[in-house]
Amino acid sequence: MHKNNLMGLVLAVVLSSSLTACKDTRTLEENEQLKTQVAELQKENGQLGNTLETVTAARDALTKENEALKTQIKGRKKPAGTKASSRKRRQSPKSPAA
């Protein structure tokens, strides 16, 4: 009977170690997948940062150009007091109907 208990214990240890090894392998695979995803996200984050810098620079350039164009328009406007007078059409007197 002592031999059966010992065999059962050995069997339990072997099975539990194989399950633990299986879990460790699965965990290692998940870790590798996560590391790959993190690396991809870091790369994408860097690309998005570069894109943001480019878009910000373009926006700043457009803002400066817009201000320069507004200044040009203000310089070209005619003063409101020097408006040319419009000609009014004169009506000829109507002859009385007889």
PDB file as gemmi writes it, atoms N, CA and C in Angstrom:
CRYST1    1.000    1.000    1.000  90.00  90.00  90.00 P 1                      
ATOM      1  N   MET A   1       0.805  -1.177   0.000  1.00  0.00           N  
ATOM      2  CA  MET A   1       0.000   0.000   0.000  1.00  0.00           C  
ATOM      3  C   MET A   1       0.855   1.250   0.000  1.00  0.00           C  
ATOM      4  N   HIS A   2       1.955   1.187   0.675  1.00  0.00           N  
ATOM      5  CA  HIS A   2       2.887   2.311   0.710  1.00  0.00           C  
ATOM      6  C   HIS A   2       3.432   2.592  -0.678  1.00  0.00           C  
ATOM      7  N   LYS A   3       3.634   1.519  -1.456  1.00  0.00           N  
ATOM      8  CA  LYS A   3       4.145   1.651  -2.820  1.00  0.00           C  
ATOM      9  C   LYS A   3       3.115   2.353  -3.699  1.00  0.00           C  
ATOM     10  N   ASN A   4       1.840   2.083  -3.551  1.00  0.00           N  
ATOM     11  CA  ASN A   4       0.782   2.716  -4.333  1.00  0.00           C  
ATOM     12  C   ASN A   4       0.693   4.200  -4.024  1.00  0.00           C  
ATOM     13  N   ASN A   5       0.842   4.566  -2.761  1.00  0.00           N  
ATOM     14  CA  ASN A   5       0.809   5.984  -2.377  1.00  0.00           C  
ATOM     15  C   ASN A   5       1.976   6.737  -3.001  1.00  0.00           C  
ATOM     16  N   LEU A   6       3.128   6.089  -2.997  1.00  0.00           N  
ATOM     17  CA  LEU A   6       4.328   6.710  -3.574  1.00  0.00           C  
ATOM     18  C   LEU A   6       4.171   6.871  -5.073  1.00  0.00           C  
ATOM     19  N   MET A   7       3.605   5.890  -5.740  1.00  0.00           N  
ATOM     20  CA  MET A   7       3.389   5.977  -7.189  1.00  0.00           C  
ATOM     21  C   MET A   7       2.366   7.070  -7.514  1.00  0.00           C  
ATOM     22  N   GLY A   8       1.351   7.173  -6.716  1.00  0.00           N  
ATOM     23  CA  GLY A   8       0.338   8.212  -6.906  1.00  0.00           C  
ATOM     24  C   GLY A   8       0.946   9.603  -6.744  1.00  0.00           C  
ATOM     25  N   LEU A   9       1.811   9.738  -5.755  1.00  0.00           N  
ATOM     26  CA  LEU A   9       2.475  11.020  -5.522  1.00  0.00           C  
ATOM     27  C   LEU A   9       3.387  11.379  -6.681  1.00  0.00           C  
ATOM     28  N   VAL A  10       4.143  10.398  -7.169  1.00  0.00           N  
ATOM     29  CA  VAL A  10       5.031  10.625  -8.307  1.00  0.00           C  
ATOM     30  C   VAL A  10       4.211  11.002  -9.535  1.00  0.00           C  
ATOM     31  N   LEU A  11       3.118  10.312  -9.756  1.00  0.00           N  
ATOM     32  CA  LEU A  11       2.256  10.612 -10.897  1.00  0.00           C  
ATOM     33  C   LEU A  11       1.682  12.030 -10.788  1.00  0.00           C  
ATOM     34  N   ALA A  12       1.274  12.407  -9.596  1.00  0.00           N  
ATOM     35  CA  ALA A  12       0.724  13.753  -9.388  1.00  0.00           C  
ATOM     36  C   ALA A  12       1.783  14.818  -9.661  1.00  0.00           C  
ATOM     37  N   VAL A  13       2.994  14.584  -9.226  1.00  0.00           N  
ATOM     38  CA  VAL A  13       4.088  15.545  -9.453  1.00  0.00           C  
ATOM     39  C   VAL A  13       4.393  15.655 -10.938  1.00  0.00           C  
ATOM     40  N   VAL A  14       4.427  14.562 -11.645  1.00  0.00           N  
ATOM     41  CA  VAL A  14       4.712  14.573 -13.079  1.00  0.00           C  
ATOM     42  C   VAL A  14       3.611  15.319 -13.830  1.00  0.00           C  
ATOM     43  N   LEU A  15       2.365  15.035 -13.515  1.00  0.00           N  
ATOM     44  CA  LEU A  15       1.259  15.703 -14.191  1.00  0.00           C  
ATOM     45  C   LEU A  15       1.233  17.202 -13.890  1.00  0.00           C  
ATOM     46  N   SER A  16       1.442  17.564 -12.662  1.00  0.00           N  
ATOM     47  CA  SER A  16       1.414  18.989 -12.309  1.00  0.00           C  
ATOM     48  C   SER A  16       2.578  19.733 -12.937  1.00  0.00           C  
ATOM     49  N   SER A  17       3.742  19.109 -13.025  1.00  0.00           N  
ATOM     50  CA  SER A  17       4.883  19.782 -13.651  1.00  0.00           C  
ATOM     51  C   SER A  17       4.649  19.938 -15.152  1.00  0.00           C  
ATOM     52  N   SER A  18       4.009  18.957 -15.784  1.00  0.00           N  
ATOM     53  CA  SER A  18       3.731  19.088 -17.219  1.00  0.00           C  
ATOM     54  C   SER A  18       2.687  20.175 -17.462  1.00  0.00           C  
ATOM     55  N   LEU A  19       1.674  20.285 -16.590  1.00  0.00           N  
ATOM     56  CA  LEU A  19       0.686  21.352 -16.707  1.00  0.00           C  
ATOM     57  C   LEU A  19       1.330  22.715 -16.480  1.00  0.00           C  
ATOM     58  N   THR A  20       2.224  22.773 -15.522  1.00  0.00           N  
ATOM     59  CA  THR A  20       2.922  24.030 -15.246  1.00  0.00           C  
ATOM     60  C   THR A  20       3.791  24.421 -16.427  1.00  0.00           C  
ATOM     61  N   ALA A  21       4.459  23.459 -17.029  1.00  0.00           N  
ATOM     62  CA  ALA A  21       5.284  23.744 -18.205  1.00  0.00           C  
ATOM     63  C   ALA A  21       4.420  24.215 -19.355  1.00  0.00           C  
ATOM     64  N   CYS A  22       3.248  23.628 -19.505  1.00  0.00           N  
ATOM     65  CA  CYS A  22       2.330  24.035 -20.566  1.00  0.00           C  
ATOM     66  C   CYS A  22       1.868  25.464 -20.331  1.00  0.00           C  
ATOM     67  N   LYS A  23       1.527  25.797 -19.092  1.00  0.00           N  
ATOM     68  CA  LYS A  23       1.112  27.158 -18.765  1.00  0.00           C  
ATOM     69  C   LYS A  23       2.259  28.135 -18.987  1.00  0.00           C  
ATOM     70  N   ASP A  24       3.469  27.739 -18.620  1.00  0.00           N  
ATOM     71  CA  ASP A  24       4.627  28.608 -18.825  1.00  0.00           C  
ATOM     72  C   ASP A  24       4.861  28.866 -20.306  1.00  0.00           C  
ATOM     73  N   THR A  25       4.711  27.837 -21.130  1.00  0.00           N  
ATOM     74  CA  THR A  25       4.888  27.991 -22.570  1.00  0.00           C  
ATOM     75  C   THR A  25       3.843  28.938 -23.130  1.00  0.00           C  
ATOM     76  N   ARG A  26       2.601  28.762 -22.699  1.00  0.00           N  
ATOM     77  CA  ARG A  26       1.517  29.631 -23.155  1.00  0.00           C  
ATOM     78  C   ARG A  26       1.776  31.072 -22.702  1.00  0.00           C  
ATOM     79  N   THR A  27       2.227  31.233 -21.481  1.00  0.00           N  
ATOM     80  CA  THR A  27       2.521  32.573 -20.957  1.00  0.00           C  
ATOM     81  C   THR A  27       3.669  33.219 -21.728  1.00  0.00           C  
ATOM     82  N   LEU A  28       4.678  32.435 -22.032  1.00  0.00           N  
ATOM     83  CA  LEU A  28       5.808  32.962 -22.809  1.00  0.00           C  
ATOM     84  C   LEU A  28       5.363  33.404 -24.202  1.00  0.00           C  
ATOM     85  N   GLU A  29       4.492  32.602 -24.825  1.00  0.00           N  
ATOM     86  CA  GLU A  29       3.986  32.970 -26.150  1.00  0.00           C  
ATOM     87  C   GLU A  29       3.175  34.263 -26.084  1.00  0.00           C  
ATOM     88  N   GLU A  30       2.337  34.377 -25.059  1.00  0.00           N  
ATOM     89  CA  GLU A  30       1.547  35.601 -24.893  1.00  0.00           C  
ATOM     90  C   GLU A  30       2.453  36.798 -24.655  1.00  0.00           C  
ATOM     91  N   ASN A  31       3.478  36.609 -23.856  1.00  0.00           N  
ATOM     92  CA  ASN A  31       4.423  37.697 -23.600  1.00  0.00           C  
ATOM     93  C   ASN A  31       5.115  38.147 -24.874  1.00  0.00           C  
ATOM     94  N   GLU A  32       5.499  37.202 -25.711  1.00  0.00           N  
ATOM     95  CA  GLU A  32       6.157  37.558 -26.969  1.00  0.00           C  
ATOM     96  C   GLU A  32       5.202  38.322 -27.882  1.00  0.00           C  
ATOM     97  N   GLN A  33       3.945  37.866 -27.921  1.00  0.00           N  
ATOM     98  CA  GLN A  33       2.959  38.576 -28.736  1.00  0.00           C  
ATOM     99  C   GLN A  33       2.753  39.996 -28.213  1.00  0.00           C  
ATOM    100  N   LEU A  34       2.680  40.134 -26.910  1.00  0.00           N  
ATOM    101  CA  LEU A  34       2.499  41.461 -26.317  1.00  0.00           C  
ATOM    102  C   LEU A  34       3.706  42.364 -26.577  1.00  0.00           C  
ATOM    103  N   LYS A  35       4.893  41.785 -26.496  1.00  0.00           N  
ATOM    104  CA  LYS A  35       6.099  42.574 -26.790  1.00  0.00           C  
ATOM    105  C   LYS A  35       6.084  43.076 -28.230  1.00  0.00           C  
ATOM    106  N   THR A  36       5.641  42.209 -29.144  1.00  0.00           N  
ATOM    107  CA  THR A  36       5.546  42.596 -30.552  1.00  0.00           C  
ATOM    108  C   THR A  36       4.525  43.711 -30.725  1.00  0.00           C  
ATOM    109  N   GLN A  37       3.385  43.586 -30.067  1.00  0.00           N  
ATOM    110  CA  GLN A  37       2.357  44.626 -30.166  1.00  0.00           C  
ATOM    111  C   GLN A  37       2.835  45.945 -29.585  1.00  0.00           C  
ATOM    112  N   VAL A  38       3.547  45.883 -28.467  1.00  0.00           N  
ATOM    113  CA  VAL A  38       4.077  47.106 -27.854  1.00  0.00           C  
ATOM    114  C   VAL A  38       5.078  47.779 -28.795  1.00  0.00           C  
ATOM    115  N   ALA A  39       5.930  46.985 -29.418  1.00  0.00           N  
ATOM    116  CA  ALA A  39       6.906  47.545 -30.356  1.00  0.00           C  
ATOM    117  C   ALA A  39       6.202  48.211 -31.540  1.00  0.00           C  
ATOM    118  N   GLU A  40       5.155  47.567 -32.057  1.00  0.00           N  
ATOM    119  CA  GLU A  40       4.403  48.147 -33.172  1.00  0.00           C  
ATOM    120  C   GLU A  40       3.714  49.444 -32.752  1.00  0.00           C  
ATOM    121  N   LEU A  41       3.145  49.458 -31.553  1.00  0.00           N  
ATOM    122  CA  LEU A  41       2.477  50.663 -31.060  1.00  0.00           C  
ATOM    123  C   LEU A  41       3.477  51.801 -30.831  1.00  0.00           C  
ATOM    124  N   GLN A  42       4.666  51.474 -30.352  1.00  0.00           N  
ATOM    125  CA  GLN A  42       5.695  52.505 -30.163  1.00  0.00           C  
ATOM    126  C   GLN A  42       6.123  53.088 -31.507  1.00  0.00           C  
ATOM    127  N   LYS A  43       6.259  52.217 -32.511  1.00  0.00           N  
ATOM    128  CA  LYS A  43       6.618  52.688 -33.844  1.00  0.00           C  
ATOM    129  C   LYS A  43       5.519  53.589 -34.396  1.00  0.00           C  
ATOM    130  N   GLU A  44       4.264  53.164 -34.253  1.00  0.00           N  
ATOM    131  CA  GLU A  44       3.128  53.949 -34.738  1.00  0.00           C  
ATOM    132  C   GLU A  44       3.040  55.284 -33.998  1.00  0.00           C  
ATOM    133  N   ASN A  45       3.311  55.250 -32.707  1.00  0.00           N  
ATOM    134  CA  ASN A  45       3.290  56.473 -31.910  1.00  0.00           C  
ATOM    135  C   ASN A  45       4.350  57.453 -32.402  1.00  0.00           C  
ATOM    136  N   GLY A  46       5.520  56.949 -32.738  1.00  0.00           N  
ATOM    137  CA  GLY A  46       6.573  57.813 -33.276  1.00  0.00           C  
ATOM    138  C   GLY A  46       6.172  58.419 -34.613  1.00  0.00           C  
ATOM    139  N   GLN A  47       5.555  57.607 -35.472  1.00  0.00           N  
ATOM    140  CA  GLN A  47       5.103  58.108 -36.768  1.00  0.00           C  
ATOM    141  C   GLN A  47       4.026  59.167 -36.601  1.00  0.00           C  
ATOM    142  N   LEU A  48       3.098  58.935 -35.659  1.00  0.00           N  
ATOM    143  CA  LEU A  48       2.042  59.910 -35.408  1.00  0.00           C  
ATOM    144  C   LEU A  48       2.621  61.206 -34.843  1.00  0.00           C  
ATOM    145  N   GLY A  49       3.654  61.083 -34.025  1.00  0.00           N  
ATOM    146  CA  GLY A  49       4.324  62.280 -33.503  1.00  0.00           C  
ATOM    147  C   GLY A  49       4.939  63.096 -34.623  1.00  0.00           C  
ATOM    148  N   ASN A  50       5.582  62.409 -35.568  1.00  0.00           N  
ATOM    149  CA  ASN A  50       6.181  63.105 -36.719  1.00  0.00           C  
ATOM    150  C   ASN A  50       5.106  63.762 -37.567  1.00  0.00           C  
ATOM    151  N   THR A  51       3.998  63.061 -37.776  1.00  0.00           N  
ATOM    152  CA  THR A  51       2.892  63.622 -38.560  1.00  0.00           C  
ATOM    153  C   THR A  51       2.316  64.848 -37.864  1.00  0.00           C  
ATOM    154  N   LEU A  52       2.186  64.770 -36.553  1.00  0.00           N  
ATOM    155  CA  LEU A  52       1.665  65.905 -35.794  1.00  0.00           C  
ATOM    156  C   LEU A  52       2.574  67.120 -35.942  1.00  0.00           C  
ATOM    157  N   GLU A  53       3.873  66.911 -35.872  1.00  0.00           N  
ATOM    158  CA  GLU A  53       4.814  68.020 -36.038  1.00  0.00           C  
ATOM    159  C   GLU A  53       4.691  68.632 -37.436  1.00  0.00           C  
ATOM    160  N   THR A  54       4.552  67.795 -38.451  1.00  0.00           N  
ATOM    161  CA  THR A  54       4.428  68.279 -39.821  1.00  0.00           C  
ATOM    162  C   THR A  54       3.147  69.082 -40.001  1.00  0.00           C  
ATOM    163  N   VAL A  55       2.041  68.564 -39.474  1.00  0.00           N  
ATOM    164  CA  VAL A  55       0.757  69.250 -39.606  1.00  0.00           C  
ATOM    165  C   VAL A  55       0.777  70.569 -38.828  1.00  0.00           C  
ATOM    166  N   THR A  56       1.388  70.573 -37.670  1.00  0.00           N  
ATOM    167  CA  THR A  56       1.478  71.797 -36.869  1.00  0.00           C  
ATOM    168  C   THR A  56       2.297  72.853 -37.598  1.00  0.00           C  
ATOM    169  N   ALA A  57       3.397  72.451 -38.200  1.00  0.00           N  
ATOM    170  CA  ALA A  57       4.222  73.396 -38.954  1.00  0.00           C  
ATOM    171  C   ALA A  57       3.453  73.940 -40.153  1.00  0.00           C  
ATOM    172  N   ALA A  58       2.718  73.081 -40.846  1.00  0.00           N  
ATOM    173  CA  ALA A  58       1.924  73.526 -41.993  1.00  0.00           C  
ATOM    174  C   ALA A  58       0.831  74.499 -41.543  1.00  0.00           C  
ATOM    175  N   ARG A  59       0.192  74.205 -40.421  1.00  0.00           N  
ATOM    176  CA  ARG A  59      -0.840  75.099 -39.895  1.00  0.00           C  
ATOM    177  C   ARG A  59      -0.251  76.470 -39.553  1.00  0.00           C  
ATOM    178  N   ASP A  60       0.916  76.476 -38.921  1.00  0.00           N  
ATOM    179  CA  ASP A  60       1.560  77.745 -38.561  1.00  0.00           C  
ATOM    180  C   ASP A  60       1.906  78.556 -39.810  1.00  0.00           C  
ATOM    181  N   ALA A  61       2.393  77.877 -40.848  1.00  0.00           N  
ATOM    182  CA  ALA A  61       2.727  78.560 -42.095  1.00  0.00           C  
ATOM    183  C   ALA A  61       1.475  79.144 -42.738  1.00  0.00           C  
ATOM    184  N   LEU A  62       0.387  78.386 -42.721  1.00  0.00           N  
ATOM    185  CA  LEU A  62      -0.867  78.885 -43.294  1.00  0.00           C  
ATOM    186  C   LEU A  62      -1.422  80.064 -42.499  1.00  0.00           C  
ATOM    187  N   THR A  63      -1.261  80.024 -41.194  1.00  0.00           N  
ATOM    188  CA  THR A  63      -1.718  81.136 -40.357  1.00  0.00           C  
ATOM    189  C   THR A  63      -0.947  82.409 -40.699  1.00  0.00           C  
ATOM    190  N   LYS A  64       0.369  82.287 -40.865  1.00  0.00           N  
ATOM    191  CA  LYS A  64       1.184  83.455 -41.229  1.00  0.00           C  
ATOM    192  C   LYS A  64       0.783  83.981 -42.606  1.00  0.00           C  
ATOM    193  N   GLU A  65       0.584  83.072 -43.550  1.00  0.00           N  
ATOM    194  CA  GLU A  65       0.185  83.480 -44.893  1.00  0.00           C  
ATOM    195  C   GLU A  65      -1.187  84.156 -44.872  1.00  0.00           C  
ATOM    196  N   ASN A  66      -2.096  83.633 -44.075  1.00  0.00           N  
ATOM    197  CA  ASN A  66      -3.429  84.202 -43.949  1.00  0.00           C  
ATOM    198  C   ASN A  66      -3.353  85.624 -43.391  1.00  0.00           C  
ATOM    199  N   GLU A  67      -2.532  85.831 -42.386  1.00  0.00           N  
ATOM    200  CA  GLU A  67      -2.373  87.168 -41.803  1.00  0.00           C  
ATOM    201  C   GLU A  67      -1.782  88.137 -42.827  1.00  0.00           C  
ATOM    202  N   ALA A  68      -0.813  87.663 -43.601  1.00  0.00           N  
ATOM    203  CA  ALA A  68      -0.204  88.521 -44.625  1.00  0.00           C  
ATOM    204  C   ALA A  68      -1.238  88.904 -45.689  1.00  0.00           C  
ATOM    205  N   LEU A  69      -2.066  87.968 -46.086  1.00  0.00           N  
ATOM    206  CA  LEU A  69      -3.110  88.253 -47.078  1.00  0.00           C  
ATOM    207  C   LEU A  69      -4.148  89.225 -46.522  1.00  0.00           C  
ATOM    208  N   LYS A  70      -4.504  89.076 -45.260  1.00  0.00           N  
ATOM    209  CA  LYS A  70      -5.441  90.008 -44.642  1.00  0.00           C  
ATOM    210  C   LYS A  70      -4.857  91.422 -44.627  1.00  0.00           C  
ATOM    211  N   THR A  71      -3.575  91.524 -44.338  1.00  0.00           N  
ATOM    212  CA  THR A  71      -2.913  92.829 -44.329  1.00  0.00           C  
ATOM    213  C   THR A  71      -2.927  93.440 -45.729  1.00  0.00           C  
ATOM    214  N   GLN A  72      -2.682  92.620 -46.752  1.00  0.00           N  
ATOM    215  CA  GLN A  72      -2.715  93.107 -48.132  1.00  0.00           C  
ATOM    216  C   GLN A  72      -4.107  93.610 -48.489  1.00  0.00           C  
ATOM    217  N   ILE A  73      -5.121  92.877 -48.107  1.00  0.00           N  
ATOM    218  CA  ILE A  73      -6.494  93.264 -48.424  1.00  0.00           C  
ATOM    219  C   ILE A  73      -6.832  94.583 -47.745  1.00  0.00           C  
ATOM    220  N   LYS A  74      -6.450  94.751 -46.504  1.00  0.00           N  
ATOM    221  CA  LYS A  74      -6.721  95.996 -45.792  1.00  0.00           C  
ATOM    222  C   LYS A  74      -6.036  97.168 -46.472  1.00  0.00           C  
ATOM    223  N   GLY A  75      -4.858  96.959 -47.024  1.00  0.00           N  
ATOM    224  CA  GLY A  75      -4.122  98.023 -47.700  1.00  0.00           C  
ATOM    225  C   GLY A  75      -4.742  98.399 -49.027  1.00  0.00           C  
ATOM    226  N   ARG A  76      -5.482  97.503 -49.649  1.00  0.00           N  
ATOM    227  CA  ARG A  76      -6.057  97.767 -50.972  1.00  0.00           C  
ATOM    228  C   ARG A  76      -7.466  98.343 -50.916  1.00  0.00           C  
ATOM    229  N   LYS A  77      -8.130  98.283 -49.816  1.00  0.00           N  
ATOM    230  CA  LYS A  77      -9.510  98.766 -49.732  1.00  0.00           C  
ATOM    231  C   LYS A  77      -9.551 100.273 -49.919  1.00  0.00           C  
ATOM    232  N   LYS A  78     -10.590 100.752 -50.631  1.00  0.00           N  
ATOM    233  CA  LYS A  78     -10.782 102.189 -50.839  1.00  0.00           C  
ATOM    234  C   LYS A  78     -11.463 102.759 -49.602  1.00  0.00           C  
ATOM    235  N   PRO A  79     -11.146 104.000 -49.282  1.00  0.00           N  
ATOM    236  CA  PRO A  79     -11.835 104.617 -48.146  1.00  0.00           C  
ATOM    237  C   PRO A  79     -13.318 104.748 -48.460  1.00  0.00           C  
ATOM    238  N   ALA A  80     -14.162 104.658 -47.471  1.00  0.00           N  
ATOM    239  CA  ALA A  80     -15.614 104.653 -47.653  1.00  0.00           C  
ATOM    240  C   ALA A  80     -16.139 106.023 -48.088  1.00  0.00           C  
ATOM    241  N   GLY A  81     -15.469 107.139 -47.787  1.00  0.00           N  
ATOM    242  CA  GLY A  81     -15.962 108.472 -48.089  1.00  0.00           C  
ATOM    243  C   GLY A  81     -15.783 108.898 -49.528  1.00  0.00           C  
ATOM    244  N   THR A  82     -15.002 108.229 -50.309  1.00  0.00           N  
ATOM    245  CA  THR A  82     -14.717 108.646 -51.677  1.00  0.00           C  
ATOM    246  C   THR A  82     -15.495 107.822 -52.687  1.00  0.00           C  
ATOM    247  N   LYS A  83     -16.692 107.466 -52.344  1.00  0.00           N  
ATOM    248  CA  LYS A  83     -17.510 106.656 -53.236  1.00  0.00           C  
ATOM    249  C   LYS A  83     -18.000 107.535 -54.394  1.00  0.00           C  
ATOM    250  N   ALA A  84     -17.910 107.006 -55.593  1.00  0.00           N  
ATOM    251  CA  ALA A  84     -18.351 107.757 -56.771  1.00  0.00           C  
ATOM    252  C   ALA A  84     -19.865 107.909 -56.729  1.00  0.00           C  
ATOM    253  N   SER A  85     -20.315 109.114 -57.086  1.00  0.00           N  
ATOM    254  CA  SER A  85     -21.756 109.342 -57.055  1.00  0.00           C  
ATOM    255  C   SER A  85     -22.399 108.616 -58.224  1.00  0.00           C  
ATOM    256  N   SER A  86     -23.558 108.085 -57.980  1.00  0.00           N  
ATOM    257  CA  SER A  86     -24.251 107.379 -59.051  1.00  0.00           C  
ATOM    258  C   SER A  86     -25.135 108.361 -59.806  1.00  0.00           C  
ATOM    259  N   ARG A  87     -25.296 108.097 -61.078  1.00  0.00           N  
ATOM    260  CA  ARG A  87     -26.135 108.964 -61.908  1.00  0.00           C  
ATOM    261  C   ARG A  87     -27.574 108.525 -61.794  1.00  0.00           C  
ATOM    262  N   LYS A  88     -28.398 109.508 -61.623  1.00  0.00           N  
ATOM    263  CA  LYS A  88     -29.816 109.195 -61.567  1.00  0.00           C  
ATOM    264  C   LYS A  88     -30.418 109.514 -62.912  1.00  0.00           C  
ATOM    265  N   ARG A  89     -31.301 108.705 -63.315  1.00  0.00           N  
ATOM    266  CA  ARG A  89     -31.947 108.907 -64.603  1.00  0.00           C  
ATOM    267  C   ARG A  89     -33.088 109.914 -64.418  1.00  0.00           C  
ATOM    268  N   ARG A  90     -33.069 110.907 -65.261  1.00  0.00           N  
ATOM    269  CA  ARG A  90     -34.132 111.918 -65.174  1.00  0.00           C  
ATOM    270  C   ARG A  90     -35.326 111.464 -65.986  1.00  0.00           C  
ATOM    271  N   GLN A  91     -36.452 111.689 -65.401  1.00  0.00           N  
ATOM    272  CA  GLN A  91     -37.672 111.364 -66.123  1.00  0.00           C  
ATOM    273  C   GLN A  91     -38.175 112.603 -66.877  1.00  0.00           C  
ATOM    274  N   SER A  92     -38.572 112.387 -68.103  1.00  0.00           N  
ATOM    275  CA  SER A  92     -39.090 113.513 -68.874  1.00  0.00           C  
ATOM    276  C   SER A  92     -40.538 113.757 -68.443  1.00  0.00           C  
ATOM    277  N   PRO A  93     -40.951 115.040 -68.455  1.00  0.00           N  
ATOM    278  CA  PRO A  93     -42.339 115.328 -68.043  1.00  0.00           C  
ATOM    279  C   PRO A  93     -43.304 114.685 -69.031  1.00  0.00           C  
ATOM    280  N   LYS A  94     -44.351 114.140 -68.504  1.00  0.00           N  
ATOM    281  CA  LYS A  94     -45.352 113.500 -69.339  1.00  0.00           C  
ATOM    282  C   LYS A  94     -46.299 114.575 -69.899  1.00  0.00           C  
ATOM    283  N   SER A  95     -46.666 114.377 -71.129  1.00  0.00           N  
ATOM    284  CA  SER A  95     -47.605 115.333 -71.729  1.00  0.00           C  
ATOM    285  C   SER A  95     -49.010 114.998 -71.246  1.00  0.00           C  
ATOM    286  N   PRO A  96     -49.798 116.070 -71.002  1.00  0.00           N  
ATOM    287  CA  PRO A  96     -51.157 115.818 -70.512  1.00  0.00           C  
ATOM    288  C   PRO A  96     -51.998 115.144 -71.599  1.00  0.00           C  
ATOM    289  N   ALA A  97     -52.785 114.247 -71.193  1.00  0.00           N  
ATOM    290  CA  ALA A  97     -53.632 113.522 -72.148  1.00  0.00           C  
ATOM    291  C   ALA A  97     -54.838 114.363 -72.487  1.00  0.00           C  
ATOM    292  N   ALA A  98     -55.142 114.473 -73.751  1.00  0.00           N  
ATOM    293  CA  ALA A  98     -56.231 115.342 -74.182  1.00  0.00           C  
ATOM    294  C   ALA A  98     -57.521 114.641 -74.313  1.00  0.00           C  
TER     295      ALA A  98                                                      
END                                                                             
